[in-house]
Amino acid sequence: MHWLHLSDIHFNPNSETNRNTIQLRKKLIDYIKDNQITADEIFITGDFRNASSPCSNEQKLVDETIKFIIEVAESSKIKDRTHIHIVPGNHDLYRCELKPELDEIRENYDYDSGNFKPDEFKQLISRFGFYAHVHNDLYLNNKSIMAEELPLHFSKCFEDYALIYLNTAITCGNG
């Protein structure tokens, strides 16, 4: 089984000044094709966008991000979106100044149970609206994730392997 792993692509279709973004968009697809890189599964482990350069049209950014993900997948011979696995990164949530509420939520976290209080969890998860849009639009047949229902961690079992998706971005901004 062949896996392709990408992380920290910081995609921003509006940024023509970021050399890394330009190289990624223009050269990665050709590199995969030219080198005949094929994969059975693709993993993109966060930071789909660059949160420090916000896009004025979020839906356009979601659409362009998904288009790029699909181009990368298809270039490596992945045609079925169920073979694309994504988790959010700290750039995939809505940034806000650290508020005392976030520090309080972290202080109240129960490490033994592994759970936040429901209202605190909802407040943390609400920051992942961008990621929820990417997820819902990428997986057209499974629009089950809304920002307020986003699972923190989840797993999927397949015939030959199992995956555990861990959301470490939940503590973004904690230093």
Wavefront OBJ file of the C-alpha trace (Angstrom):
o trace
v 0.000 0.000 0.000
v 1.300 3.458 -0.941
v 0.410 6.582 1.036
v 0.986 10.200 0.122
v 1.259 12.599 3.042
v 1.022 16.386 2.833
v 1.011 18.851 5.665
v 1.220 22.590 6.118
v 0.335 23.461 2.542
v -0.904 26.904 3.690
v -2.882 27.277 0.490
v -3.912 30.818 -0.332
v -5.099 31.514 -3.867
v -4.871 35.271 -3.246
v -1.200 35.251 -2.333
v 1.204 35.643 -5.208
v 3.970 36.894 -2.930
v 4.420 33.666 -0.963
v 7.082 31.719 -2.871
v 6.243 28.430 -1.114
v 2.559 28.655 -2.000
v 3.323 29.446 -5.622
v 5.786 26.574 -5.929
v 3.357 24.190 -4.274
v 0.448 25.120 -6.518
v 2.382 25.212 -9.753
v 4.927 22.466 -9.312
v 3.598 19.759 -7.001
v 1.041 18.403 -9.467
v 3.646 18.209 -12.230
v 6.187 16.657 -9.856
v 3.756 13.899 -8.901
v 2.910 13.210 -12.553
v 6.478 13.481 -13.871
v 7.756 11.075 -11.223
v 4.786 8.736 -11.645
v 3.999 8.885 -7.945
v 0.933 6.807 -7.203
v -0.842 6.331 -3.915
v -3.681 4.313 -2.482
v -4.437 6.871 0.232
v -3.614 10.556 0.697
v -3.289 12.191 4.099
v -3.383 15.925 4.603
v -2.626 16.683 8.201
v -3.635 20.241 8.705
v -2.911 23.808 7.796
v -4.794 23.868 4.501
v -4.789 27.656 4.540
v -2.609 30.439 5.853
v -4.595 32.017 8.671
v -2.193 34.944 8.896
v -3.271 35.995 5.369
v -7.048 35.802 5.534
v -9.039 35.533 2.347
v -11.900 37.993 1.880
v -14.042 35.290 0.242
v -13.991 32.169 2.416
v -16.119 30.063 0.060
v -13.676 30.811 -2.767
v -10.811 29.708 -0.519
v -12.691 26.510 0.405
v -13.424 25.811 -3.287
v -9.828 26.471 -4.377
v -8.455 24.367 -1.509
v -10.685 21.424 -2.445
v -9.811 21.813 -6.120
v -6.123 21.654 -5.192
v -6.619 18.609 -2.916
v -8.492 16.774 -5.688
v -5.810 17.676 -8.276
v -3.119 16.275 -5.977
v -5.164 13.127 -5.340
v -5.986 12.534 -9.001
v -2.375 13.181 -10.011
v -1.376 10.294 -7.754
v -4.161 8.124 -9.246
v -6.636 8.521 -6.382
v -10.097 8.970 -7.878
v -12.336 8.226 -4.886
v -12.595 10.938 -2.240
v -12.966 8.319 0.493
v -9.223 7.731 0.036
v -8.482 11.336 1.014
v -8.024 11.741 4.779
v -7.876 15.155 6.416
v -7.501 16.594 9.902
v -7.361 20.268 10.852
v -4.295 22.235 11.833
v -3.941 25.416 13.831
v -4.308 27.538 10.664
v -7.640 25.860 9.863
v -9.522 27.408 12.738
v -10.777 30.920 13.198
v -8.143 32.912 14.997
v -9.060 35.227 17.778
v -7.157 36.966 20.472
v -6.610 34.685 23.401
v -9.481 35.364 25.661
v -9.624 34.483 29.335
v -12.427 32.041 28.452
v -10.043 29.882 26.398
v -7.502 29.778 29.208
v -10.266 28.895 31.654
v -11.501 26.085 29.389
v -8.002 24.633 29.247
v -7.619 24.924 33.019
v -10.935 23.120 33.578
v -10.143 20.275 31.191
v -10.516 16.883 32.857
v -7.471 14.881 31.732
v -8.710 11.717 33.428
v -11.974 11.576 31.473
v -10.575 13.216 28.343
v -13.645 15.419 28.065
v -14.479 19.082 28.061
v -17.735 20.337 29.522
v -20.333 20.366 26.693
v -20.644 24.168 26.517
v -16.860 24.599 26.626
v -16.366 21.966 23.945
v -18.929 23.691 21.712
v -17.067 26.985 22.149
v -13.735 25.390 21.166
v -15.187 23.506 18.209
v -16.971 26.608 16.895
v -13.519 27.939 15.963
v -13.222 25.222 13.259
v -15.764 26.644 10.824
v -13.268 26.843 7.942
v -12.213 23.216 8.393
v -15.858 22.115 8.667
v -16.569 23.820 5.322
v -13.601 22.080 3.683
v -14.634 18.719 5.145
v -18.290 19.031 4.178
v -17.578 20.211 0.641
v -14.828 17.633 0.051
v -16.945 14.681 1.163
v -20.071 15.447 -0.858
v -21.796 12.203 0.121
v -21.183 12.644 3.838
v -22.058 16.153 4.945
v -22.204 15.096 8.563
v -19.752 17.509 10.128
v -20.938 20.924 11.118
v -18.673 23.261 13.062
v -20.647 22.776 16.266
v -20.676 18.973 15.906
v -17.098 18.447 14.757
v -15.623 15.460 16.579
v -12.430 16.212 18.427
v -10.850 12.832 17.703
v -12.263 9.903 15.750
v -11.193 6.667 14.151
v -12.008 4.733 11.007
v -11.440 1.052 10.413
v -10.654 -0.268 6.957
v -10.035 -3.776 5.712
v -6.230 -3.538 5.877
v -5.645 -0.780 8.417
v -7.162 1.554 10.993
v -6.706 5.307 11.343
v -6.959 7.494 14.399
v -7.572 11.151 13.584
v -6.231 13.402 16.346
v -7.099 17.078 16.489
v -4.151 18.702 18.233
v -5.132 22.147 16.934
v -7.751 22.390 19.678
v -5.116 23.968 21.931
v -3.924 26.479 19.317
v -2.664 29.695 20.819
v -1.623 28.141 24.094
v 2.102 28.605 23.436
l 1 2 3 4 5 6 7 8 9 10 11 12 13 14 15 16 17 18 19 20 21 22 23 24 25 26 27 28 29 30 31 32 33 34 35 36 37 38 39 40 41 42 43 44 45 46 47 48 49 50 51 52 53 54 55 56 57 58 59 60 61 62 63 64 65 66 67 68 69 70 71 72 73 74 75 76 77 78 79 80 81 82 83 84 85 86 87 88 89 90 91 92 93 94 95 96 97 98 99 100 101 102 103 104 105 106 107 108 109 110 111 112 113 114 115 116 117 118 119 120 121 122 123 124 125 126 127 128 129 130 131 132 133 134 135 136 137 138 139 140 141 142 143 144 145 146 147 148 149 150 151 152 153 154 155 156 157 158 159 160 161 162 163 164 165 166 167 168 169 170 171 172 173 174 175
